Amino acid sequence: MKDYQKLFLNLAIESNTLQFGSFTLKSGRKSPYFFNAANMLSNCNLFELANCYKSAIEDKELEFDSIYGPAYKGIFLGSIVAAAFGKDGKEYPLSFNRKEEKDHGEGGNIIGPSPSGNVLIIDDVLSAGTAGRESIEMILKLSANPSALLVGLDRQEIGISEISSSKELEKDFNIKVESIVNLDSLVDFVKDDQKFDEHIEDLNKYREEWGA
């Protein structure tokens, strides 16, 4: 595991973003862990978090012309990633969406410039792939190219079919889907720490049932 991946998981655990227990996901699946990126807004070093995303982008050689952060977690994640690149003198147009279209003022559901060229989508987690699919389809409607999607955590779960959500998105939209960490690396990380011993069995069972 690379240093930026270890740092990301440590930040997630220390900020209580990554929690272990019993949770019901939006998909209805019962999960032994949950990832709530909103907790990073109050209990996390955002500079270090931004550099985790930046390091992953550079490590995976993602090429893009603009950044898009889907509401709501992607808004702050896209913003700090754009700032991290800006610190190095690399300026990328940044945009994000509203959940509901605005019919007054500037109107529309896009804040910032319309996504253009090759668009990098930044988000927190990939589960069933529904949110990622919505972002990709919206960017296509704006005549831009959603070339890559980077999330903090890929849960590596089956999507609509029997393949993973990430593979489905890649297959359906010819987009590169990457993550800082995934369920496999999460399991490898926590199994080396005794304080997580009680959760290892449940994580492995969940991976066997829903993993792809």
Backbone bond lengths (Angstrom), bond angles and torsions (degrees), N, CA, C in turn:
res aa  C-N    CA-C-N  psi(-1)  N-CA   C-N-CA  omega(-1)  CA-C   N-CA-C  phi
1 M - - - 1.459 - - 1.533 109.10 -
2 K 1.318 115.76 137.32 1.457 120.35 -176.75 1.522 111.18 -81.71
3 D 1.327 115.35 160.54 1.459 120.26 -174.43 1.522 112.11 -58.86
4 Y 1.326 118.03 -40.95 1.475 119.48 -177.37 1.529 110.99 -68.61
5 Q 1.338 117.10 -26.77 1.455 120.26 176.70 1.534 110.95 -72.60
6 K 1.315 115.93 -42.76 1.471 120.45 177.03 1.530 110.32 -62.45
7 L 1.338 115.87 -42.90 1.461 119.85 179.22 1.518 110.61 -62.05
8 F 1.321 116.88 -42.75 1.459 120.69 -179.76 1.525 111.03 -60.13
9 L 1.327 117.49 -46.28 1.461 120.44 -179.57 1.525 111.60 -66.80
10 N 1.318 116.99 -38.14 1.471 119.62 176.62 1.525 111.07 -63.71
11 L 1.333 116.95 -42.55 1.467 120.63 177.35 1.522 110.53 -61.96
12 A 1.331 116.84 -41.05 1.460 121.52 -178.55 1.524 111.56 -66.20
13 I 1.321 116.63 -40.53 1.470 120.50 -179.29 1.527 110.81 -72.88
14 E 1.324 117.18 -45.17 1.463 121.54 -177.97 1.528 112.07 -64.17
15 S 1.335 117.26 -31.91 1.466 121.12 -178.90 1.523 112.60 -90.00
16 N 1.323 116.71 2.62 1.471 122.76 -177.05 1.529 111.38 63.44
17 T 1.317 115.51 21.95 1.462 120.67 173.86 1.519 109.71 -71.67
18 L 1.311 115.81 -40.88 1.461 122.52 175.95 1.522 107.84 -97.66
19 Q 1.326 115.86 115.65 1.460 121.56 -176.59 1.523 109.93 -121.61
20 F 1.326 115.03 149.42 1.460 120.99 178.03 1.522 109.30 -118.28
21 G 1.330 116.55 141.93 1.457 121.30 -177.65 1.515 109.88 159.82
22 S 1.329 117.22 -131.42 1.461 122.27 177.62 1.522 108.24 -132.15
23 F 1.341 116.18 119.47 1.453 121.02 -174.89 1.527 110.08 -135.38
24 T 1.334 116.01 146.29 1.454 121.74 174.00 1.523 108.01 -102.89
25 L 1.310 117.35 120.28 1.453 122.02 -178.29 1.522 110.96 -82.81
26 K 1.336 116.47 168.52 1.455 121.71 177.62 1.529 110.52 -57.25
27 S 1.330 116.04 -32.03 1.470 121.26 179.84 1.527 112.70 -72.49
28 G 1.353 116.29 -11.84 1.461 120.60 -177.15 1.518 113.14 94.53
29 R 1.330 116.84 -7.90 1.452 120.56 179.67 1.523 110.70 -73.43
30 K 1.328 115.69 143.57 1.459 121.85 175.83 1.520 108.37 -89.06
31 S 1.317 116.44 121.91 1.460 120.80 -173.92 1.521 111.75 -120.44
32 P 1.339 117.51 142.74 1.471 120.92 177.80 1.533 112.49 -83.95
33 Y 1.323 116.51 1.97 1.460 118.77 176.75 1.521 109.94 -149.17
34 F 1.317 115.21 158.57 1.464 120.86 -176.95 1.518 108.76 -144.27
35 F 1.319 115.81 143.58 1.469 121.72 -179.29 1.516 108.21 -120.84
36 N 1.339 116.19 110.35 1.468 121.82 -178.04 1.524 109.61 -116.63
37 A 1.330 116.02 92.85 1.467 121.07 -174.88 1.519 113.12 -63.91
38 A 1.338 118.38 -18.21 1.464 120.52 179.30 1.530 111.21 -59.72
39 N 1.329 117.24 -30.32 1.466 120.34 179.89 1.521 112.25 -65.72
40 M 1.315 117.16 -20.21 1.459 120.05 179.14 1.528 112.10 -69.34
41 L 1.324 116.84 -18.23 1.459 120.20 -178.38 1.522 112.45 -71.93
42 S 1.310 117.43 -21.73 1.465 119.35 -178.02 1.522 113.57 -119.64
43 N 1.320 117.46 -16.85 1.469 119.29 -172.80 1.528 113.55 -130.85
44 C 1.333 117.19 29.53 1.452 118.88 -174.11 1.533 110.55 -143.34
45 N 1.324 116.05 147.25 1.453 121.35 173.68 1.525 107.68 -77.44
46 L 1.327 116.96 100.60 1.459 121.28 -174.26 1.520 112.16 -67.27
47 F 1.327 116.98 -27.58 1.463 120.04 176.39 1.527 110.18 -63.91
48 E 1.332 116.18 -45.00 1.461 120.21 178.66 1.523 110.82 -68.02
49 L 1.323 116.54 -37.67 1.462 120.65 178.37 1.531 110.55 -62.47
50 A 1.330 116.10 -45.51 1.464 120.64 178.88 1.521 110.83 -59.38
51 N 1.309 116.48 -40.10 1.466 119.97 -179.39 1.525 112.12 -70.08
52 C 1.339 117.30 -26.66 1.466 119.69 173.93 1.519 110.14 -63.52
53 Y 1.334 115.62 -46.52 1.465 120.06 177.88 1.525 110.40 -64.18
54 K 1.312 116.81 -44.28 1.461 121.40 -178.88 1.530 110.71 -61.64
55 S 1.327 116.26 -42.76 1.468 120.37 179.25 1.523 110.82 -63.76
56 A 1.335 116.58 -39.49 1.465 120.10 178.55 1.529 110.75 -65.24
57 I 1.317 116.78 -41.38 1.470 121.44 178.81 1.519 110.25 -59.93
58 E 1.317 116.02 -45.28 1.459 120.85 -178.71 1.529 111.00 -71.07
59 D 1.327 116.40 -39.92 1.465 121.02 -179.50 1.525 111.26 -63.77
60 K 1.328 116.56 -38.15 1.465 121.60 -177.00 1.529 111.68 -92.52
61 E 1.330 115.46 2.93 1.465 122.51 174.83 1.532 111.87 54.17
62 L 1.326 116.29 48.24 1.456 121.33 178.01 1.525 109.10 -80.29
63 E 1.319 116.33 128.71 1.459 121.30 179.62 1.521 109.10 -109.40
64 F 1.331 116.86 136.00 1.459 120.09 -175.15 1.531 110.15 -159.45
65 D 1.327 114.29 162.31 1.466 121.48 179.81 1.526 112.07 -110.08
66 S 1.319 116.94 -24.51 1.462 121.08 -178.90 1.524 109.47 -149.47
67 I 1.332 114.88 162.92 1.466 121.79 -177.71 1.521 109.34 -117.35
68 Y 1.321 115.94 137.80 1.457 121.38 177.78 1.525 109.18 -128.60
69 G 1.339 116.39 129.02 1.455 121.52 177.88 1.514 110.71 -117.12
70 P 1.324 119.36 109.50 1.464 121.31 -179.20 1.528 112.35 -69.31
71 A 1.335 115.03 142.71 1.464 120.41 177.67 1.545 109.17 -63.45
72 Y 1.350 117.99 138.10 1.452 122.71 4.07 1.546 112.25 -108.99
73 K 1.300 118.20 -34.96 1.465 121.16 -175.06 1.530 111.63 -63.11
74 G 1.334 115.39 -34.34 1.460 118.88 -179.24 1.518 113.35 -65.48
75 I 1.331 116.62 -19.04 1.472 119.66 -179.55 1.521 110.34 -64.58
76 F 1.338 117.11 -52.67 1.464 117.77 -178.40 1.529 111.65 -76.01
77 L 1.335 117.10 -30.91 1.460 119.15 179.14 1.529 110.98 -68.43
78 G 1.326 116.97 -45.04 1.456 120.02 176.91 1.510 111.76 -61.47
79 S 1.330 116.23 -36.65 1.462 121.01 -178.41 1.528 112.06 -66.93
80 I 1.335 116.85 -44.69 1.468 118.03 -177.89 1.525 111.18 -72.87
81 V 1.342 116.79 -29.51 1.461 119.29 176.99 1.524 110.05 -68.79
82 A 1.334 117.14 -42.82 1.458 120.83 177.48 1.532 110.22 -61.59
83 A 1.326 116.78 -38.73 1.466 120.84 178.55 1.524 111.24 -66.00
84 A 1.344 116.69 -38.56 1.464 120.71 179.49 1.524 110.86 -63.10
85 F 1.321 116.83 -41.51 1.460 119.87 177.11 1.526 110.74 -69.89
86 G 1.336 116.04 -36.74 1.456 119.72 178.58 1.514 112.43 -61.11
87 K 1.325 117.05 -33.18 1.459 121.30 178.07 1.524 110.78 -60.90
88 D 1.332 116.56 -29.38 1.463 122.12 178.96 1.523 112.20 -92.88
89 G 1.331 116.54 8.67 1.455 120.21 179.27 1.510 114.89 82.68
90 K 1.345 116.68 11.74 1.465 120.40 178.49 1.525 108.22 -105.80
91 E 1.316 116.41 108.11 1.451 120.73 -175.77 1.530 110.86 -103.02
92 Y 1.322 115.13 124.75 1.457 120.76 179.68 1.526 109.76 -121.04
93 P 1.335 117.80 135.30 1.470 120.02 174.18 1.527 109.41 -58.53
94 L 1.334 115.68 139.48 1.459 121.73 -177.29 1.516 109.98 -123.80
95 S 1.312 116.73 135.11 1.458 120.71 176.24 1.515 109.75 -142.91
96 F 1.317 114.92 159.73 1.460 120.64 174.11 1.518 108.27 -151.74
97 N 1.312 116.68 172.24 1.457 120.08 -173.75 1.514 112.55 -114.63
98 R 1.312 113.93 161.49 1.460 121.25 168.76 1.524 107.67 -94.47
99 K 1.323 115.72 152.51 1.459 119.31 175.23 1.525 110.62 -68.94
100 E 1.349 115.72 -33.84 1.458 120.46 179.38 1.517 108.99 -124.20
101 E 1.328 115.45 136.08 1.465 120.25 -177.62 1.523 110.63 -66.66
102 K 1.334 115.33 137.84 1.461 121.92 -178.96 1.529 109.34 -92.05
103 D 1.341 116.75 132.47 1.466 119.62 -176.73 1.521 112.85 -107.12
104 H 1.354 116.50 13.80 1.466 119.44 176.41 1.526 108.45 -141.06
105 G 1.336 117.38 175.49 1.462 120.10 -176.80 1.510 110.43 62.43
106 E 1.343 116.54 -129.46 1.470 119.41 179.34 1.517 112.35 -75.65
107 G 1.341 116.52 -15.94 1.458 121.37 175.32 1.518 113.34 67.55
108 G 1.339 114.56 178.53 1.450 120.36 177.30 1.510 113.96 76.48
109 N 1.323 116.50 -175.86 1.462 119.89 179.04 1.521 112.47 -119.37
110 I 1.345 117.28 8.25 1.457 121.41 176.89 1.523 110.15 -107.63
111 I 1.313 116.01 129.45 1.457 121.82 174.18 1.522 107.23 -106.07
112 G 1.326 115.90 130.02 1.454 120.78 -173.67 1.510 110.04 94.43
113 P 1.316 117.51 -175.03 1.467 119.71 -179.73 1.517 111.04 -67.24
114 S 1.313 116.14 152.13 1.458 119.87 176.13 1.526 109.01 -62.50
115 P 1.327 118.44 133.69 1.469 120.30 178.02 1.528 110.27 -51.08
116 S 1.327 115.72 136.98 1.461 118.99 -175.81 1.528 110.47 -141.71
117 G 1.327 115.05 157.41 1.456 120.51 179.39 1.512 111.31 63.11
118 N 1.334 115.77 -143.82 1.465 121.50 175.21 1.522 108.49 -83.24
119 V 1.314 115.92 120.13 1.467 121.52 -172.51 1.529 110.64 -105.26
120 L 1.334 115.46 129.82 1.461 121.79 173.40 1.526 108.48 -97.96
121 I 1.320 116.36 118.72 1.470 121.93 177.23 1.521 108.33 -91.30
122 I 1.329 116.33 127.91 1.472 122.17 179.23 1.523 108.77 -112.92
123 D 1.331 117.10 126.64 1.465 119.58 178.20 1.517 109.66 -146.44
124 D 1.346 115.70 -179.74 1.458 119.89 -173.20 1.527 113.28 -90.87
125 V 1.330 116.80 -49.17 1.463 119.24 -172.59 1.526 110.37 -145.05
126 L 1.329 115.84 149.66 1.464 121.97 175.72 1.519 107.81 -118.12
127 S 1.330 116.00 118.11 1.467 121.05 178.92 1.525 109.06 -113.98
128 A 1.336 116.19 -94.34 1.462 120.15 179.66 1.519 112.21 -82.01
129 G 1.326 116.84 -13.09 1.457 120.74 177.61 1.515 114.87 89.75
130 T 1.343 117.11 2.59 1.463 120.65 -176.92 1.524 112.28 -62.70
131 A 1.326 116.68 -47.63 1.467 120.59 -178.75 1.522 111.52 -65.14
132 G 1.326 116.07 -40.79 1.457 119.67 178.44 1.516 111.59 -62.92
133 R 1.327 116.30 -40.77 1.467 121.33 179.12 1.536 110.56 -62.78
134 E 1.331 116.66 -40.97 1.464 120.36 179.20 1.523 111.24 -63.38
135 S 1.328 116.96 -41.98 1.462 120.76 179.88 1.525 111.00 -64.77
136 I 1.319 116.08 -44.31 1.463 121.03 -179.14 1.527 110.46 -61.52
137 E 1.329 116.93 -46.98 1.460 120.75 -178.57 1.525 111.38 -64.43
138 M 1.329 117.69 -36.69 1.451 120.34 179.29 1.527 111.19 -66.93
139 I 1.334 116.45 -42.70 1.464 121.02 179.23 1.524 110.34 -63.61
140 L 1.312 117.86 -39.30 1.468 121.39 177.44 1.521 111.07 -62.10
141 K 1.339 116.95 -38.66 1.460 120.73 179.00 1.521 111.89 -65.33
142 L 1.341 116.45 -23.03 1.459 121.30 179.45 1.527 111.41 -91.28
143 S 1.331 115.98 11.79 1.472 123.22 177.09 1.527 112.80 64.52
144 A 1.320 116.55 29.27 1.469 121.52 174.28 1.523 108.28 -111.32
145 N 1.322 116.11 169.83 1.461 121.08 -177.01 1.527 111.03 -111.40
146 P 1.330 117.89 107.66 1.472 120.27 175.57 1.528 109.12 -72.55
147 S 1.314 116.51 92.15 1.471 120.40 -171.42 1.518 113.44 -86.39
148 A 1.349 117.61 -24.61 1.469 119.65 -177.54 1.521 110.87 -154.16
149 L 1.310 114.87 147.06 1.464 122.76 174.18 1.521 107.46 -126.22
150 L 1.330 115.77 124.07 1.463 120.40 177.46 1.521 109.37 -121.38
151 V 1.339 115.97 123.68 1.465 121.24 176.46 1.526 109.38 -116.70
152 G 1.321 115.15 160.61 1.453 119.01 176.64 1.521 111.07 -69.38
153 L 1.338 116.01 -45.65 1.465 121.59 -176.94 1.520 110.98 -131.12
154 D 1.309 116.29 124.88 1.464 122.57 171.26 1.522 107.21 -100.33
155 R 1.336 116.67 115.12 1.458 120.87 -178.11 1.527 112.06 -72.56
156 Q 1.327 117.63 -7.58 1.476 123.65 177.15 1.523 112.45 54.75
157 E 1.322 116.11 41.98 1.454 120.35 -178.71 1.519 111.08 -100.11
158 I 1.326 115.59 156.32 1.460 119.97 175.54 1.528 108.86 -64.09
159 G 1.320 115.80 145.51 1.450 121.05 -179.52 1.514 110.85 -99.06
160 I 1.332 115.72 -128.17 1.456 121.12 179.21 1.525 109.95 -69.02
161 S 1.314 116.17 -37.70 1.462 122.06 179.28 1.525 109.38 -104.34
162 E 1.319 116.76 -157.73 1.456 120.62 -177.97 1.528 113.00 -93.08
163 I 1.327 117.05 3.47 1.457 119.83 175.20 1.521 108.90 -99.06
164 S 1.313 117.18 166.87 1.461 120.95 -176.70 1.520 111.26 -66.39
165 S 1.322 115.91 156.77 1.459 121.42 178.16 1.523 111.00 -59.04
166 S 1.327 116.55 -39.62 1.462 119.88 -178.96 1.528 110.88 -64.73
167 K 1.337 116.85 -41.74 1.466 120.63 179.17 1.529 110.86 -67.99
168 E 1.333 116.87 -35.50 1.461 120.10 176.86 1.524 111.05 -61.80
169 L 1.335 116.13 -45.61 1.464 120.03 -179.58 1.531 110.62 -63.82
170 E 1.327 115.72 -42.15 1.461 119.40 179.16 1.529 110.44 -62.12
171 K 1.317 116.20 -42.74 1.464 121.85 -178.03 1.529 111.36 -68.79
172 D 1.327 117.16 -43.49 1.464 121.06 -174.06 1.526 113.35 -76.58
173 F 1.345 116.31 -29.96 1.463 118.84 -172.50 1.528 114.44 -124.46
174 N 1.311 117.41 3.52 1.467 120.30 -179.08 1.532 110.77 53.94
175 I 1.315 115.92 45.76 1.463 123.06 -179.16 1.526 109.06 -115.74
176 K 1.304 116.76 148.38 1.462 120.99 176.99 1.529 108.60 -88.39
177 V 1.320 117.25 121.40 1.464 122.22 -178.54 1.519 109.04 -112.01
178 E 1.332 115.70 121.22 1.458 121.37 -177.09 1.526 110.21 -132.52
179 S 1.326 115.57 165.61 1.468 120.68 177.40 1.520 109.62 -144.41
180 I 1.322 115.71 158.39 1.466 119.43 173.90 1.521 108.69 -70.97
181 V 1.339 115.92 -48.41 1.466 121.37 175.99 1.522 108.51 -136.24
182 N 1.334 116.07 165.57 1.459 120.91 174.45 1.534 108.83 -135.11
183 L 1.309 116.80 -177.56 1.469 120.36 -177.08 1.525 111.20 -60.92
184 D 1.324 117.30 -39.15 1.464 119.80 179.57 1.522 111.74 -60.16
185 S 1.334 116.40 -46.55 1.468 119.47 -179.06 1.528 110.79 -70.53
186 L 1.340 116.90 -30.97 1.462 120.13 176.03 1.521 110.53 -63.69
187 V 1.329 117.31 -46.10 1.468 121.34 179.71 1.528 110.16 -62.28
188 D 1.321 117.03 -43.58 1.466 120.80 178.92 1.523 111.05 -61.56
189 F 1.322 115.88 -36.58 1.467 121.20 -177.60 1.531 111.67 -69.52
190 V 1.332 116.50 -47.62 1.467 119.26 -174.19 1.524 113.21 -78.24
191 K 1.335 117.60 -24.34 1.460 118.26 -177.25 1.526 112.17 -70.14
192 D 1.316 116.88 -14.87 1.461 120.82 177.91 1.522 112.55 -90.04
193 D 1.335 116.67 2.44 1.462 121.18 -179.33 1.532 108.47 -121.96
194 Q 1.330 117.36 118.39 1.466 121.63 -173.68 1.528 113.31 -60.24
195 K 1.330 117.31 -26.68 1.465 117.61 -176.95 1.529 112.94 -69.36
196 F 1.325 116.35 -10.77 1.460 120.27 178.49 1.528 112.58 -105.57
197 D 1.333 116.99 6.56 1.471 120.74 -174.83 1.528 112.77 -54.88
198 E 1.327 117.56 -37.72 1.458 120.65 -175.79 1.529 112.70 -68.79
199 H 1.346 116.84 -14.78 1.458 119.95 -176.90 1.530 113.31 -100.77
200 I 1.313 117.95 -13.69 1.459 121.12 -173.91 1.529 112.00 -60.32
201 E 1.324 117.37 -46.01 1.466 120.54 -177.67 1.525 111.05 -60.94
202 D 1.339 116.97 -43.92 1.465 120.53 -179.75 1.527 111.19 -65.82
203 L 1.315 116.97 -38.44 1.464 120.46 178.30 1.532 110.56 -63.13
204 N 1.318 116.20 -42.96 1.466 120.08 -179.92 1.531 111.42 -67.09
205 K 1.331 116.98 -38.91 1.467 120.35 178.08 1.525 110.46 -64.08
206 Y 1.322 115.91 -41.81 1.462 120.06 -179.96 1.524 110.29 -64.61
207 R 1.320 115.97 -40.96 1.459 120.56 179.28 1.528 110.64 -63.51
208 E 1.329 117.21 -38.33 1.467 121.22 179.12 1.534 111.62 -67.36
209 E 1.347 116.28 -34.41 1.456 119.82 -176.83 1.517 112.68 -81.57
210 W 1.331 117.22 -43.24 1.453 120.64 -172.39 1.528 114.33 -115.32
211 G 1.313 117.26 -7.03 1.455 119.87 -177.65 1.525 111.85 -71.62
212 A 1.325 114.09 154.49 1.472 119.95 179.14 1.520 109.44 -125.14
